[in-house]
Amino acid sequence: MTARATCRATGGEQRAVLVYQTQSYAYWRKVLERDDPEFGQFGENFTVDGLADDEVRIGDRYRIGEAEFEVTQPRVTCYRVGMRLNEPRMASLLVAHHRPGFYLRVIAEGRVRAGDPITRTRTGRGSLSVANTDTLLYLPDPDPARLRTALTIEALSPGWQQSFQEMSHRLDRPPAPAPTAPGWRGFKRLRVTQVVPETPTVSSFLLRPIDFIPALADTYRVIAPDMIGFGQSAMPTVDEFDYTFDTLTDVTAALLEQLGVDRFAVYAQDYGAPIAWRLATRSPQRITAIITQNGNGYTDGFVKAFWDGLFAYAENPTPENEAPLRGALTLELTRWQYLNGVADPSLVSPDSWTIDQALLDRPGNDAIQLALFRNYPTNVALYPQLQQYFRDSQVPLLAVWGANDEIFGPDGARAFQRDLPDAEIHLLESGHFALESHLEEIAGYIRDFLARATS
């Protein structure tokens, strides 16, 4: 292992030297599909060959040239590395891909030259790697055993020790009782309602409270789980979990059973719609009402330009047919899904597609998405059974739809009235994720509809 040095100020004794690996540069060039990241762009003082984040332990000591150093903590993830690379996702990607880099403190001063060999002189106590330490602080559901291990490592920087002590105290407390009614004191969650460019590099964000779930929760119990492989739910690999819409429905049904939910209204949108339709056709007596927001139950409204490639891949999953579908997992296409058809794009926060993309970029998530693409035709095959359910049950249905959606067009909303003549249809000047631009309007329609449908 050898080192390459860069003169750059860091952050005091505990963060005297920032280290990043040549192997991580190669990794990011591949993941980001860019050739331009050059040594030093991640802000490091030492660019090293070897010393992987999942192998180096907190407290390890290394001799480099004439000097000796000790590993104190992972990189503090912040926005600066994203600015250097012109990649706003970079801070979250460093955590999600377990490649943060790490800091050293100086044990013995001495001259360090490019090409100097790196020799480990002591192994850190506790066997907690840099990558595991980073995950412990920045990702949800910290492992209590690792947290206890971290608190025993004397070499860990005081700032990280304090953070872990606070986390440990929170885990030791008994769960707080659930509030009897929605409410808030002091801080309140907000959402971006408009982005105003002030200069080419600075924008202002206009904020409003996040009102959708609270707007319903004063009257209804609202349950909004992430599906397996999405959001903050678990993400087993495709070898560990059968990613089909049937199995995703099985998990959702089991959750409802565990929560003791017998009868319920469903809100169906995008991938949530096939799950809602399966719940309804399996147990029609449990569904009190349906709200669908750009969630098709008919082939009407399938926009050909979007769907032809997916169905071609599902029928014949060759590498040639797979390549265009991988394009749908890129930042460009994720951003497009949020902005297509929106009359005023400034109403949609860039955080929406940035966070979604960071989750899509997790190692192995591409295989999950491709598996669900291949399984999507089973949803269309279910439509005749679903439509018979509509005719038999005459379930109350509200379709509130982004009329300019280039995935599920407005004919998908109108089609519900074919089998449900009393279905209520509202077309909005928005796109696929209409809540991003029309939250208050949609919440109003839902409250009014549920008051009538479930009274």
SULKA-V717143 format. One line per field, one symbol per residue. phi: phi as a letter, one per 20 degrees, with the letter a starting at -180 (. if undefined). psi: psi as a letter, one per 40 degrees, with the letter a starting at -180 (. if undefined). A space follows every 10 residues. Layout:
phi=???
psi=???
This chain:
phi=.cccdcebfc cngfcfcddb dfffgfffgf felcdegdgo fenfededen lffedfdfng dcecmedccc fdafgffbff ffffelcfef fffgffelce nbdcdeecfr fccgnffdcf dbeffoldfg fffffgeedf lffgfffffg feeffffgff gfffffffff ffffgfffff bfabcmecfc cfdaddfebg dccddedcff dffgfdffdc eddcfffgnc leffcfffee beecfffffg ffffffffem eedaedddbl fffgffffgf ffcgfeeeac dcdlcfcbfg nffgfeegff fffffbfegf ffgfffffee ggfffgffdf nefcgffdfg gffffgffff efgnffffff ffgfeggfff ffggffffgg ffelffcddd cffdfeddff ffffffffdc gegedcddfb dfdfffdcgf ffgfgfgfff fefdf
psi=hiihihhhib fadefdhhhi iddddddddd defiedhihe deeidhhiha fidedhihei iihhbeiiih hdiiihhaed ddddefgeed ddddddefgd iiiiihdhii hhiheiihhh eihihefhid dddddddeii gihddddddd eehdehiddd dddddddddd ddiihiiiid iiiiicihhi iheihhhdid ehiihhiiih edddddeedi hhhgihihei beiigiieee hggidddddd ddddddddef hdiiiihhhb eddddddddd ddgdeehdih hhgfhieieh ehhddddddd dddddggidd dddddddeei ddddddddeh ehdgdeehhd dddddddddd ehhedddddd ddddeddddd dedddddddd dddfhhhhhh hheehedhid ddddddedeg deihhhhiga adgdddefdd dddddddddd ddde.
